[in-house]
């Protein structure tokens, strides 16, 4: 039995890009993270937000307005992509 086997899952921290200070991260990664968070906040699922955030052609404010005006998620994705 290892010393870590009794550790709780939330006690174990893995190194990720999110652990780095913003000035140490690639600017495109920061932009993607911001776009993704804005889309999730607007109501997109994580999968949809990931696809939309990854496309630089997608206008984030247009994406937000589509959902805010009652456009179904699937329709909004087809419009935007």
C-alpha positions in Angstrom: 0.0 0.0 0.0 1.5 3.3 -1.0 1.7 6.4 1.1 -0.6 8.2 -1.4 -3.3 5.5 -1.5 -5.1 7.0 1.5 -5.0 10.5 0.1 -8.3 12.2 -0.9 -8.7 13.1 -4.5 -8.8 16.8 -3.7 -5.5 16.6 -1.9 -3.7 15.7 -5.0 -2.8 18.6 -7.3 -1.7 18.1 -10.9 0.3 20.6 -12.8 -1.7 22.2 -15.5 -1.4 25.3 -17.7 -4.0 26.9 -15.5 -1.6 26.7 -12.6 0.9 29.0 -14.3 0.7 32.8 -13.9 -0.9 34.5 -16.8 2.3 36.2 -17.9 3.9 32.7 -18.3 1.1 31.4 -20.6 0.8 31.6 -24.3 -1.3 34.6 -25.3 -3.5 32.4 -27.6 -4.2 30.1 -24.7 -5.4 33.1 -22.6 -7.7 34.2 -25.5 -9.1 30.8 -25.9 -9.8 30.5 -22.1 -11.5 33.9 -22.1 -13.7 33.0 -25.1 -14.6 29.6 -23.7 -15.6 31.1 -20.3 -17.7 33.8 -22.0 -19.5 31.2 -24.0 -20.2 28.9 -21.1 -21.4 31.9 -19.1 -23.8 32.7 -22.0 -25.3 29.2 -21.7 -23.4 27.0 -24.2 -22.5 23.5 -23.2 -18.8 22.9 -22.6 -18.6 20.9 -25.9 -20.3 23.7 -27.9 -18.2 26.4 -26.1 -15.0 24.5 -26.9 -15.8 24.3 -30.6 -17.0 27.9 -30.8 -14.0 29.3 -28.8 -11.6 27.5 -31.0 -13.0 29.2 -34.1 -11.6 32.8 -34.5 -14.4 33.5 -36.9 -17.0 33.3 -34.2 -18.0 36.7 -32.7 -18.5 36.0 -29.0 -21.0 38.8 -28.5 -23.1 37.6 -31.4 -23.0 34.1 -29.9 -24.2 35.5 -26.6 -27.0 37.5 -28.2 -28.3 34.5 -30.1 -28.9 32.5 -26.9 -30.2 35.5 -25.0 -32.8 36.1 -27.7 -34.1 32.6 -27.4 -32.3 30.9 -30.3 -31.9 27.1 -29.7 -28.3 26.0 -29.0 -28.1 23.8 -32.0 -29.4 26.5 -34.3 -27.0 29.1 -32.8 -24.0 26.7 -33.5 -25.1 26.2 -37.1 -25.3 30.0 -37.6 -22.0 30.7 -36.0 -20.0 27.9 -37.6 
